Amino acid sequence: MEITKIPCRRCLLEGVDRDKITAMIEGYLDALPEEERTPEALYRERLAVCETCPNLSNGLCSQCGCFVLYRAGKTSSSCPGGKW
């Protein structure tokens, strides 16, 4: 029996237009009701924590698979590693 190796999510981002993905995520965040959006200062603090995390790879959290730009931008979200 042949075992099929499933590619990691990180590899699936190769060749993807990062600017387009970033614009799409920003569009999602802009569409959120204001009460669901993280205040700008807190958003930046969350992203600063993510930038130093070893689980960050190509804008994705390897613990949960989310785009960190989106997770950090929602007030109801939290870091899967408990860092924020």
N, CA, C and O atoms as a CHARMM CRD file, in Angstrom:
* protein
*
  336
    1    1 MET  N      0.84600  -1.18300   0.00000 PROA 1      0.00000
    2    1 MET  CA     0.00000   0.00000   0.00000 PROA 1      0.00000
    3    1 MET  C      0.89200   1.24600   0.00000 PROA 1      0.00000
    4    1 MET  O      1.83700   1.35200   0.78100 PROA 1      0.00000
    5    2 GLU  N      0.57400   2.16800  -0.87700 PROA 2      0.00000
    6    2 GLU  CA     1.33500   3.40900  -0.98400 PROA 2      0.00000
    7    2 GLU  C      0.74400   4.45000  -0.04300 PROA 2      0.00000
    8    2 GLU  O     -0.47000   4.64900  -0.00400 PROA 2      0.00000
    9    3 ILE  N      1.60200   5.10200   0.70500 PROA 3      0.00000
   10    3 ILE  CA     1.15500   6.15300   1.61800 PROA 3      0.00000
   11    3 ILE  C      1.33100   7.48900   0.92600 PROA 3      0.00000
   12    3 ILE  O      2.41400   7.81800   0.44300 PROA 3      0.00000
   13    4 THR  N      0.25400   8.25100   0.88500 PROA 4      0.00000
   14    4 THR  CA     0.29000   9.56700   0.26900 PROA 4      0.00000
   15    4 THR  C      0.64600  10.59100   1.33000 PROA 4      0.00000
   16    4 THR  O     -0.00800  10.67700   2.36900 PROA 4      0.00000
   17    5 LYS  N      1.66600  11.34900   1.06800 PROA 5      0.00000
   18    5 LYS  CA     2.07800  12.38800   2.00400 PROA 5      0.00000
   19    5 LYS  C      1.26500  13.64900   1.73000 PROA 5      0.00000
   20    5 LYS  O      1.21900  14.12800   0.59700 PROA 5      0.00000
   21    6 ILE  N      0.63500  14.17700   2.75000 PROA 6      0.00000
   22    6 ILE  CA    -0.14700  15.40100   2.63200 PROA 6      0.00000
   23    6 ILE  C      0.78900  16.58400   2.84200 PROA 6      0.00000
   24    6 ILE  O      1.49300  16.63500   3.85100 PROA 6      0.00000
   25    7 PRO  N      0.81100  17.53600   1.91200 PROA 7      0.00000
   26    7 PRO  CA     1.71300  18.69000   2.07900 PROA 7      0.00000
   27    7 PRO  C      1.26900  19.57300   3.24000 PROA 7      0.00000
   28    7 PRO  O      0.07800  19.69300   3.52600 PROA 7      0.00000
   29    8 CYS  N      2.23000  20.17600   3.89200 PROA 8      0.00000
   30    8 CYS  CA     1.89300  21.08400   4.98500 PROA 8      0.00000
   31    8 CYS  C      1.28200  22.36500   4.42200 PROA 8      0.00000
   32    8 CYS  O      1.49700  22.70700   3.25900 PROA 8      0.00000
   33    9 ARG  N      0.53100  23.05600   5.24600 PROA 9      0.00000
   34    9 ARG  CA    -0.11800  24.30100   4.81000 PROA 9      0.00000
   35    9 ARG  C      0.91600  25.32800   4.37100 PROA 9      0.00000
   36    9 ARG  O      0.68500  26.09600   3.43700 PROA 9      0.00000
   37   10 ARG  N      2.04000  25.33400   5.04300 PROA 10     0.00000
   38   10 ARG  CA     3.08600  26.29700   4.72900 PROA 10     0.00000
   39   10 ARG  C      3.52300  26.14600   3.27800 PROA 10     0.00000
   40   10 ARG  O      3.72900  27.14200   2.58500 PROA 10     0.00000
   41   11 CYS  N      3.66400  24.91400   2.81800 PROA 11     0.00000
   42   11 CYS  CA     4.09600  24.66500   1.44300 PROA 11     0.00000
   43   11 CYS  C      3.05600  25.10000   0.42200 PROA 11     0.00000
   44   11 CYS  O      3.40000  25.44400  -0.70900 PROA 11     0.00000
   45   12 LEU  N      1.80300  25.08900   0.80900 PROA 12     0.00000
   46   12 LEU  CA     0.75300  25.47400  -0.10800 PROA 12     0.00000
   47   12 LEU  C      0.78800  26.96100  -0.44900 PROA 12     0.00000
   48   12 LEU  O      0.14700  27.39000  -1.40800 PROA 12     0.00000
   49   13 LEU  N      1.52800  27.74800   0.32400 PROA 13     0.00000
   50   13 LEU  CA     1.60200  29.17900   0.08200 PROA 13     0.00000
   51   13 LEU  C      2.67900  29.55000  -0.93600 PROA 13     0.00000
   52   13 LEU  O      2.76700  30.70500  -1.35000 PROA 13     0.00000
   53   14 GLU  N      3.48600  28.59200  -1.33400 PROA 14     0.00000
   54   14 GLU  CA     4.51100  28.89200  -2.32600 PROA 14     0.00000
   55   14 GLU  C      3.85200  29.31500  -3.62600 PROA 14     0.00000
   56   14 GLU  O      2.93500  28.64700  -4.10400 PROA 14     0.00000
   57   15 GLY  N      4.30200  30.39600  -4.19100 PROA 15     0.00000
   58   15 GLY  CA     3.76400  30.87300  -5.44900 PROA 15     0.00000
   59   15 GLY  C      2.48900  31.68700  -5.32100 PROA 15     0.00000
   60   15 GLY  O      1.92900  32.11900  -6.32900 PROA 15     0.00000
   61   16 VAL  N      2.02600  31.90000  -4.11400 PROA 16     0.00000
   62   16 VAL  CA     0.80300  32.67700  -3.88600 PROA 16     0.00000
   63   16 VAL  C      1.16900  34.15600  -3.78800 PROA 16     0.00000
   64   16 VAL  O      2.20400  34.50800  -3.22300 PROA 16     0.00000
   65   17 ASP  N      0.33700  34.99800  -4.32700 PROA 17     0.00000
   66   17 ASP  CA     0.54800  36.44700  -4.27700 PROA 17     0.00000
   67   17 ASP  C      0.25400  36.94300  -2.85700 PROA 17     0.00000
   68   17 ASP  O     -0.90300  37.08500  -2.46400 PROA 17     0.00000
   69   18 ARG  N      1.30400  37.19700  -2.11000 PROA 18     0.00000
   70   18 ARG  CA     1.15800  37.60000  -0.70200 PROA 18     0.00000
   71   18 ARG  C      0.42600  38.93400  -0.55200 PROA 18     0.00000
   72   18 ARG  O     -0.33200  39.12900   0.39800 PROA 18     0.00000
   73   19 ASP  N      0.65600  39.84500  -1.49100 PROA 19     0.00000
   74   19 ASP  CA    -0.03400  41.13800  -1.42600 PROA 19     0.00000
   75   19 ASP  C     -1.53700  40.95100  -1.58500 PROA 19     0.00000
   76   19 ASP  O     -2.32700  41.63300  -0.93300 PROA 19     0.00000
   77   20 LYS  N     -1.92200  40.03300  -2.44500 PROA 20     0.00000
   78   20 LYS  CA    -3.34000  39.76000  -2.66700 PROA 20     0.00000
   79   20 LYS  C     -3.97600  39.14500  -1.41300 PROA 20     0.00000
   80   20 LYS  O     -5.08900  39.50600  -1.03100 PROA 20     0.00000
   81   21 ILE  N     -3.26200  38.22100  -0.78600 PROA 21     0.00000
   82   21 ILE  CA    -3.77600  37.60700   0.44600 PROA 21     0.00000
   83   21 ILE  C     -3.89400  38.64900   1.54800 PROA 21     0.00000
   84   21 ILE  O     -4.89400  38.68200   2.26500 PROA 21     0.00000
   85   22 THR  N     -2.88200  39.49800   1.68800 PROA 22     0.00000
   86   22 THR  CA    -2.91200  40.54200   2.70300 PROA 22     0.00000
   87   22 THR  C     -4.09000  41.47800   2.46200 PROA 22     0.00000
   88   22 THR  O     -4.79700  41.83700   3.40400 PROA 22     0.00000
   89   23 ALA  N     -4.30500  41.87000   1.23700 PROA 23     0.00000
   90   23 ALA  CA    -5.43500  42.74700   0.90700 PROA 23     0.00000
   91   23 ALA  C     -6.76800  42.05900   1.21200 PROA 23     0.00000
   92   23 ALA  O     -7.70300  42.70300   1.68900 PROA 23     0.00000
   93   24 MET  N     -6.85600  40.77800   0.94400 PROA 24     0.00000
   94   24 MET  CA    -8.07600  40.02700   1.22400 PROA 24     0.00000
   95   24 MET  C     -8.35100  39.98100   2.73600 PROA 24     0.00000
   96   24 MET  O     -9.48700  40.17300   3.17000 PROA 24     0.00000
   97   25 ILE  N     -7.31800  39.73000   3.51900 PROA 25     0.00000
   98   25 ILE  CA    -7.47300  39.68100   4.97600 PROA 25     0.00000
   99   25 ILE  C     -7.87100  41.05400   5.50100 PROA 25     0.00000
  100   25 ILE  O     -8.75000  41.16400   6.35600 PROA 25     0.00000
  101   26 GLU  N     -7.22700  42.09900   4.99500 PROA 26     0.00000
  102   26 GLU  CA    -7.58700  43.45300   5.41400 PROA 26     0.00000
  103   26 GLU  C     -9.03600  43.76100   5.06900 PROA 26     0.00000
  104   26 GLU  O     -9.72400  44.44100   5.83100 PROA 26     0.00000
  105   27 GLY  N     -9.50400  43.26700   3.93100 PROA 27     0.00000
  106   27 GLY  CA   -10.90000  43.44300   3.54100 PROA 27     0.00000
  107   27 GLY  C    -11.84100  42.75200   4.51600 PROA 27     0.00000
  108   27 GLY  O    -12.87700  43.30700   4.88100 PROA 27     0.00000
  109   28 TYR  N    -11.48400  41.54000   4.94000 PROA 28     0.00000
  110   28 TYR  CA   -12.28800  40.82200   5.93300 PROA 28     0.00000
  111   28 TYR  C    -12.34600  41.60000   7.24100 PROA 28     0.00000
  112   28 TYR  O    -13.40600  41.73600   7.85200 PROA 28     0.00000
  113   29 LEU  N    -11.19800  42.10500   7.65600 PROA 29     0.00000
  114   29 LEU  CA   -11.16100  42.86200   8.91200 PROA 29     0.00000
  115   29 LEU  C    -11.96800  44.15000   8.80500 PROA 29     0.00000
  116   29 LEU  O    -12.68600  44.50900   9.73800 PROA 29     0.00000
  117   30 ASP  N    -11.85900  44.83800   7.69500 PROA 30     0.00000
  118   30 ASP  CA   -12.61200  46.06900   7.48700 PROA 30     0.00000
  119   30 ASP  C    -14.11900  45.82000   7.49400 PROA 30     0.00000
  120   30 ASP  O    -14.89900  46.69800   7.86500 PROA 30     0.00000
  121   31 ALA  N    -14.52200  44.61600   7.08200 PROA 31     0.00000
  122   31 ALA  CA   -15.94700  44.27500   7.02800 PROA 31     0.00000
  123   31 ALA  C    -16.52400  43.89500   8.39600 PROA 31     0.00000
  124   31 ALA  O    -17.74200  43.82200   8.56100 PROA 31     0.00000
  125   32 LEU  N    -15.64600  43.65400   9.37300 PROA 32     0.00000
  126   32 LEU  CA   -16.13000  43.30300  10.70700 PROA 32     0.00000
  127   32 LEU  C    -16.80100  44.50700  11.36000 PROA 32     0.00000
  128   32 LEU  O    -16.35700  45.63900  11.16700 PROA 32     0.00000
  129   33 PRO  N    -17.86000  44.27900  12.12700 PROA 33     0.00000
  130   33 PRO  CA   -18.42400  45.38100  12.90700 PROA 33     0.00000
  131   33 PRO  C    -17.34400  45.91800  13.86100 PROA 33     0.00000
  132   33 PRO  O    -16.51300  45.15500  14.35500 PROA 33     0.00000
  133   34 GLU  N    -17.36200  47.19900  14.11000 PROA 34     0.00000
  134   34 GLU  CA   -16.31100  47.82000  14.91700 PROA 34     0.00000
  135   34 GLU  C    -16.12900  47.15200  16.27300 PROA 34     0.00000
  136   34 GLU  O    -15.00200  47.02500  16.75200 PROA 34     0.00000
  137   35 GLU  N    -17.22300  46.72300  16.89800 PROA 35     0.00000
  138   35 GLU  CA   -17.11900  46.10200  18.22500 PROA 35     0.00000
  139   35 GLU  C    -16.42200  44.73700  18.18000 PROA 35     0.00000
  140   35 GLU  O    -16.01800  44.21600  19.22000 PROA 35     0.00000
  141   36 GLU  N    -16.27900  44.15900  16.99500 PROA 36     0.00000
  142   36 GLU  CA   -15.58800  42.87500  16.85300 PROA 36     0.00000
  143   36 GLU  C    -14.13300  43.03400  16.43300 PROA 36     0.00000
  144   36 GLU  O    -13.37600  42.06400  16.41700 PROA 36     0.00000
  145   37 ARG  N    -13.74100  44.27400  16.09000 PROA 37     0.00000
  146   37 ARG  CA   -12.37300  44.54500  15.65700 PROA 37     0.00000
  147   37 ARG  C    -11.48900  44.89800  16.84200 PROA 37     0.00000
  148   37 ARG  O    -11.89000  45.64000  17.73900 PROA 37     0.00000
  149   38 THR  N    -10.29500  44.36100  16.82900 PROA 38     0.00000
  150   38 THR  CA    -9.31400  44.67800  17.86500 PROA 38     0.00000
  151   38 THR  C     -8.85100  46.12300  17.68800 PROA 38     0.00000
  152   38 THR  O     -8.54000  46.53200  16.56900 PROA 38     0.00000
  153   39 PRO  N     -8.79900  46.91200  18.77800 PROA 39     0.00000
  154   39 PRO  CA    -8.26100  48.27200  18.64700 PROA 39     0.00000
  155   39 PRO  C     -6.84300  48.23800  18.05900 PROA 39     0.00000
  156   39 PRO  O     -6.07800  47.31100  18.32800 PROA 39     0.00000
  157   40 GLU  N     -6.50800  49.23000  17.27500 PROA 40     0.00000
  158   40 GLU  CA    -5.24400  49.26300  16.52700 PROA 40     0.00000
  159   40 GLU  C     -4.01100  49.00400  17.40300 PROA 40     0.00000
  160   40 GLU  O     -3.14200  48.22200  17.01900 PROA 40     0.00000
  161   41 ALA  N     -3.92500  49.64700  18.56800 PROA 41     0.00000
  162   41 ALA  CA    -2.74400  49.47100  19.42800 PROA 41     0.00000
  163   41 ALA  C     -2.62200  48.01500  19.89400 PROA 41     0.00000
  164   41 ALA  O     -1.52900  47.45000  19.89200 PROA 41     0.00000
  165   42 LEU  N     -3.72600  47.42300  20.28500 PROA 42     0.00000
  166   42 LEU  CA    -3.71300  46.02900  20.73100 PROA 42     0.00000
  167   42 LEU  C     -3.41100  45.09000  19.56300 PROA 42     0.00000
  168   42 LEU  O     -2.70000  44.09800  19.72500 PROA 42     0.00000
  169   43 TYR  N     -3.94800  45.40100  18.40200 PROA 43     0.00000
  170   43 TYR  CA    -3.67800  44.62300  17.19500 PROA 43     0.00000
  171   43 TYR  C     -2.17600  44.59000  16.93000 PROA 43     0.00000
  172   43 TYR  O     -1.61500  43.52400  16.67700 PROA 43     0.00000
  173   44 ARG  N     -1.53100  45.73400  16.98400 PROA 44     0.00000
  174   44 ARG  CA    -0.07800  45.82200  16.75600 PROA 44     0.00000
  175   44 ARG  C      0.69300  45.04900  17.82600 PROA 44     0.00000
  176   44 ARG  O      1.69200  44.40000  17.51600 PROA 44     0.00000
  177   45 GLU  N      0.23700  45.11200  19.09000 PROA 45     0.00000
  178   45 GLU  CA     0.89000  44.36100  20.16900 PROA 45     0.00000
  179   45 GLU  C      0.79700  42.85900  19.90300 PROA 45     0.00000
  180   45 GLU  O      1.77800  42.13200  20.05900 PROA 45     0.00000
  181   46 ARG  N     -0.38300  42.40600  19.50100 PROA 46     0.00000
  182   46 ARG  CA    -0.57400  40.98500  19.20700 PROA 46     0.00000
  183   46 ARG  C      0.34500  40.54300  18.07400 PROA 46     0.00000
  184   46 ARG  O      0.98700  39.49700  18.16200 PROA 46     0.00000
  185   47 LEU  N      0.40600  41.33700  17.01500 PROA 47     0.00000
  186   47 LEU  CA     1.25500  40.97500  15.88100 PROA 47     0.00000
  187   47 LEU  C      2.73600  40.96500  16.26400 PROA 47     0.00000
  188   47 LEU  O      3.50200  40.14800  15.75100 PROA 47     0.00000
  189   48 ALA  N      3.14000  41.85900  17.15400 PROA 48     0.00000
  190   48 ALA  CA     4.52700  41.89100  17.61400 PROA 48     0.00000
  191   48 ALA  C      4.87300  40.59200  18.34400 PROA 48     0.00000
  192   48 ALA  O      5.98000  40.07200  18.20400 PROA 48     0.00000
  193   49 VAL  N      3.93000  40.07600  19.11500 PROA 49     0.00000
  194   49 VAL  CA     4.14000  38.79600  19.79700 PROA 49     0.00000
  195   49 VAL  C      4.25400  37.67600  18.76500 PROA 49     0.00000
  196   49 VAL  O      5.13900  36.82500  18.85700 PROA 49     0.00000
  197   50 CYS  N      3.36000  37.68200  17.79300 PROA 50     0.00000
  198   50 CYS  CA     3.37900  36.66000  16.74400 PROA 50     0.00000
  199   50 CYS  C      4.68500  36.68000  15.96300 PROA 50     0.00000
  200   50 CYS  O      5.20000  35.62600  15.59000 PROA 50     0.00000
  201   51 GLU  N      5.22100  37.86200  15.71500 PROA 51     0.00000
  202   51 GLU  CA     6.45800  37.98100  14.94100 PROA 51     0.00000
  203   51 GLU  C      7.63700  37.29500  15.61600 PROA 51     0.00000
  204   51 GLU  O      8.57900  36.88300  14.94000 PROA 51     0.00000
  205   52 THR  N      7.60000  37.16700  16.93300 PROA 52     0.00000
  206   52 THR  CA     8.70000  36.52900  17.66600 PROA 52     0.00000
  207   52 THR  C      8.43100  35.05300  17.94300 PROA 52     0.00000
  208   52 THR  O      9.27400  34.37100  18.52700 PROA 52     0.00000
  209   53 CYS  N      7.27000  34.55400  17.53200 PROA 53     0.00000
  210   53 CYS  CA     6.86700  33.18800  17.84500 PROA 53     0.00000
  211   53 CYS  C      7.46700  32.18900  16.85100 PROA 53     0.00000
  212   53 CYS  O      7.42000  32.41400  15.64200 PROA 53     0.00000
  213   54 PRO  N      8.02500  31.09700  17.35300 PROA 54     0.00000
  214   54 PRO  CA     8.57100  30.07900  16.44700 PROA 54     0.00000
  215   54 PRO  C      7.49500  29.35000  15.64400 PROA 54     0.00000
  216   54 PRO  O      7.81400  28.64600  14.68600 PROA 54     0.00000
  217   55 ASN  N      6.22800  29.50800  16.02000 PROA 55     0.00000
  218   55 ASN  CA     5.13400  28.85400  15.30200 PROA 55     0.00000
  219   55 ASN  C      4.63000  29.66200  14.11200 PROA 55     0.00000
  220   55 ASN  O      3.73500  29.21000  13.39800 PROA 55     0.00000
  221   56 LEU  N      5.18600  30.84200  13.88700 PROA 56     0.00000
  222   56 LEU  CA     4.79600  31.67400  12.75000 PROA 56     0.00000
  223   56 LEU  C      5.57900  31.24900  11.51900 PROA 56     0.00000
  224   56 LEU  O      6.80800  31.17200  11.54500 PROA 56     0.00000
  225   57 SER  N      4.85500  30.97500  10.44400 PROA 57     0.00000
  226   57 SER  CA     5.49900  30.57800   9.20100 PROA 57     0.00000
  227   57 SER  C      4.69300  31.11700   8.03100 PROA 57     0.00000
  228   57 SER  O      3.55000  30.71300   7.81700 PROA 57     0.00000
  229   58 ASN  N      5.28900  32.03000   7.27900 PROA 58     0.00000
  230   58 ASN  CA     4.62800  32.60200   6.10100 PROA 58     0.00000
  231   58 ASN  C      3.27200  33.21700   6.42400 PROA 58     0.00000
  232   58 ASN  O      2.33800  33.12000   5.62900 PROA 58     0.00000
  233   59 GLY  N      3.16400  33.84300   7.57500 PROA 59     0.00000
  234   59 GLY  CA     1.91700  34.50200   7.95300 PROA 59     0.00000
  235   59 GLY  C      0.89100  33.58800   8.58800 PROA 59     0.00000
  236   59 GLY  O     -0.19200  34.03300   8.96900 PROA 59     0.00000
  237   60 LEU  N      1.22300  32.30700   8.70600 PROA 60     0.00000
  238   60 LEU  CA     0.31000  31.33400   9.31600 PROA 60     0.00000
  239   60 LEU  C      0.83100  30.87500  10.66800 PROA 60     0.00000
  240   60 LEU  O      2.03800  30.78000  10.89000 PROA 60     0.00000
  241   61 CYS  N     -0.10100  30.59300  11.56300 PROA 61     0.00000
  242   61 CYS  CA     0.24300  29.99700  12.85200 PROA 61     0.00000
  243   61 CYS  C      0.26700  28.48600  12.64900 PROA 61     0.00000
  244   61 CYS  O     -0.73800  27.89900  12.24600 PROA 61     0.00000
  245   62 SER  N      1.40000  27.85700  12.92200 PROA 62     0.00000
  246   62 SER  CA     1.48400  26.40800  12.71100 PROA 62     0.00000
  247   62 SER  C      0.75000  25.62600  13.79300 PROA 62     0.00000
  248   62 SER  O      0.55500  24.41900  13.65500 PROA 62     0.00000
  249   63 GLN  N      0.33800  26.30300  14.87700 PROA 63     0.00000
  250   63 GLN  CA    -0.43600  25.59700  15.90500 PROA 63     0.00000
  251   63 GLN  C     -1.88700  25.41100  15.48800 PROA 63     0.00000
  252   63 GLN  O     -2.48800  24.37500  15.77300 PROA 63     0.00000
  253   64 CYS  N     -2.45200  26.40700  14.81700 PROA 64     0.00000
  254   64 CYS  CA    -3.87900  26.31300  14.47400 PROA 64     0.00000
  255   64 CYS  C     -4.15100  26.46500  12.97900 PROA 64     0.00000
  256   64 CYS  O     -5.24400  26.13700  12.51700 PROA 64     0.00000
  257   65 GLY  N     -3.17700  26.95400  12.22000 PROA 65     0.00000
  258   65 GLY  CA    -3.34900  27.09300  10.77900 PROA 65     0.00000
  259   65 GLY  C     -3.98300  28.40000  10.33400 PROA 65     0.00000
  260   65 GLY  O     -4.26200  28.57200   9.14700 PROA 65     0.00000
  261   66 CYS  N     -4.21800  29.32100  11.25600 PROA 66     0.00000
  262   66 CYS  CA    -4.87200  30.58000  10.89500 PROA 66     0.00000
  263   66 CYS  C     -3.87800  31.57500  10.30800 PROA 66     0.00000
  264   66 CYS  O     -2.66700  31.45500  10.49400 PROA 66     0.00000
  265   67 PHE  N     -4.42000  32.56300   9.59300 PROA 67     0.00000
  266   67 PHE  CA    -3.62800  33.72500   9.21400 PROA 67     0.00000
  267   67 PHE  C     -3.58000  34.61600  10.44500 PROA 67     0.00000
  268   67 PHE  O     -4.62400  35.05100  10.93200 PROA 67     0.00000
  269   68 VAL  N     -2.39200  34.89200  10.95400 PROA 68     0.00000
  270   68 VAL  CA    -2.28500  35.65300  12.19100 PROA 68     0.00000
  271   68 VAL  C     -2.82000  37.07900  12.04300 PROA 68     0.00000
  272   68 VAL  O     -3.31400  37.64900  13.01600 PROA 68     0.00000
  273   69 LEU  N     -2.73300  37.66100  10.85400 PROA 69     0.00000
  274   69 LEU  CA    -3.27200  39.00700  10.65300 PROA 69     0.00000
  275   69 LEU  C     -4.77200  39.03900  10.96200 PROA 69     0.00000
  276   69 LEU  O     -5.28100  40.00800  11.52700 PROA 69     0.00000
  277   70 TYR  N     -5.46200  37.97100  10.58600 PROA 70     0.00000
  278   70 TYR  CA    -6.90700  37.91800  10.82700 PROA 70     0.00000
  279   70 TYR  C     -7.21000  37.59100  12.28500 PROA 70     0.00000
  280   70 TYR  O     -8.04100  38.25400  12.90500 PROA 70     0.00000
  281   71 ARG  N     -6.55400  36.58800  12.83700 PROA 71     0.00000
  282   71 ARG  CA    -6.81700  36.20500  14.22700 PROA 71     0.00000
  283   71 ARG  C     -6.53200  37.37400  15.17400 PROA 71     0.00000
  284   71 ARG  O     -7.31000  37.63200  16.09300 PROA 71     0.00000
  285   72 ALA  N     -5.43700  38.06900  14.95700 PROA 72     0.00000
  286   72 ALA  CA    -5.08000  39.18900  15.83400 PROA 72     0.00000
  287   72 ALA  C     -6.07300  40.33700  15.71300 PROA 72     0.00000
  288   72 ALA  O     -6.22300  41.12900  16.64300 PROA 72     0.00000
  289   73 GLY  N     -6.74700  40.43100  14.57900 PROA 73     0.00000
  290   73 GLY  CA    -7.66500  41.54000  14.32800 PROA 73     0.00000
  291   73 GLY  C     -9.05900  41.37900  14.89300 PROA 73     0.00000
  292   73 GLY  O     -9.85300  42.31800  14.85100 PROA 73     0.00000
  293   74 LYS  N     -9.37500  40.20200  15.42400 PROA 74     0.00000
  294   74 LYS  CA   -10.70900  39.96900  15.99000 PROA 74     0.00000
  295   74 LYS  C    -10.62300  39.95500  17.51800 PROA 74     0.00000
  296   74 LYS  O     -9.81500  39.22600  18.09400 PROA 74     0.00000
  297   75 THR  N    -11.44800  40.75500  18.15900 PROA 75     0.00000
  298   75 THR  CA   -11.39200  40.83100  19.62400 PROA 75     0.00000
  299   75 THR  C    -11.69300  39.49400  20.29100 PROA 75     0.00000
  300   75 THR  O    -11.16200  39.21000  21.36500 PROA 75     0.00000
  301   76 SER  N    -12.53000  38.67500  19.67600 PROA 76     0.00000
  302   76 SER  CA   -12.91500  37.40100  20.27700 PROA 76     0.00000
  303   76 SER  C    -11.86700  36.30500  20.11600 PROA 76     0.00000
  304   76 SER  O    -11.99600  35.23300  20.70700 PROA 76     0.00000
  305   77 SER  N    -10.83400  36.56200  19.32400 PROA 77     0.00000
  306   77 SER  CA    -9.79700  35.56600  19.08400 PROA 77     0.00000
  307   77 SER  C     -8.71200  35.62900  20.14800 PROA 77     0.00000
  308   77 SER  O     -8.51900  36.64200  20.82100 PROA 77     0.00000
  309   78 SER  N     -8.01700  34.51700  20.27400 PROA 78     0.00000
  310   78 SER  CA    -6.88000  34.47300  21.20300 PROA 78     0.00000
  311   78 SER  C     -5.80000  33.60300  20.57200 PROA 78     0.00000
  312   78 SER  O     -6.05100  32.83700  19.64200 PROA 78     0.00000
  313   79 CYS  N     -4.62400  33.74100  21.09300 PROA 79     0.00000
  314   79 CYS  CA    -3.48100  32.96500  20.60800 PROA 79     0.00000
  315   79 CYS  C     -3.67300  31.52000  21.06900 PROA 79     0.00000
  316   79 CYS  O     -3.95800  31.28100  22.24300 PROA 79     0.00000
  317   80 PRO  N     -3.52000  30.54800  20.15200 PROA 80     0.00000
  318   80 PRO  CA    -3.66200  29.15000  20.55400 PROA 80     0.00000
  319   80 PRO  C     -2.57400  28.69900  21.52000 PROA 80     0.00000
  320   80 PRO  O     -2.73000  27.69400  22.21500 PROA 80     0.00000
  321   81 GLY  N     -1.47300  29.44300  21.56400 PROA 81     0.00000
  322   81 GLY  CA    -0.38500  29.12900  22.48900 PROA 81     0.00000
  323   81 GLY  C     -0.47800  29.90100  23.79400 PROA 81     0.00000
  324   81 GLY  O      0.39200  29.77200  24.65500 PROA 81     0.00000
  325   82 GLY  N     -1.53500  30.71100  23.95000 PROA 82     0.00000
  326   82 GLY  CA    -1.74200  31.46700  25.18100 PROA 82     0.00000
  327   82 GLY  C     -0.83600  32.67700  25.35200 PROA 82     0.00000
  328   82 GLY  O     -0.67000  33.16700  26.46900 PROA 82     0.00000
  329   83 LYS  N     -0.25200  33.16400  24.27700 PROA 83     0.00000
  330   83 LYS  CA     0.68500  34.29100  24.37400 PROA 83     0.00000
  331   83 LYS  C     -0.01000  35.64200  24.39000 PROA 83     0.00000
  332   83 LYS  O      0.58500  36.64000  24.79700 PROA 83     0.00000
  333   84 TRP  N     -1.29400  35.68600  23.94000 PROA 84     0.00000
  334   84 TRP  CA    -2.09500  36.89900  24.04200 PROA 84     0.00000
  335   84 TRP  C     -3.55900  36.54100  24.06800 PROA 84     0.00000
  336   84 TRP  O     -4.41000  37.42700  24.15100 PROA 84     0.00000
